[in-house]
Amino acid sequence: VQLVESGGGFVQPGGSLRLTCEASGFTFSTSPMIWARQAPGKGLEWVAIAYTDGKTWYTGSVKGRFTISRDNAKNTVNLQMNSLNPDDTAVYYCVRLPDNTRGQGTQVTVSS
């Protein structure tokens, strides 16, 4: 199982970023996929889930700002992040359920 995240970076408040996770080594279409984040000094927080039936879930603080999407043909899951604020600063991870395998993460920094 391999999960490779990309797309992180530095952005000013109000800006946008699009994260991509490329998955391999397992049957992607049958695995719920999560974007999670870990801010400095804090635990891992689930941000968004893309279920296999097309349904999605978001934690309250990102509803209306973030959009998760999956492409089963490309084995990718994306996270479109809009209206970013400094509280969104964290390392973002792609996580596979049910075993919680995750990638190396990509840093997102929101600062003026």
Order of alpha helices (4+ residues) and beta strands (2+ residues): beta-beta-beta-beta-beta-beta-beta-beta-beta-beta-beta
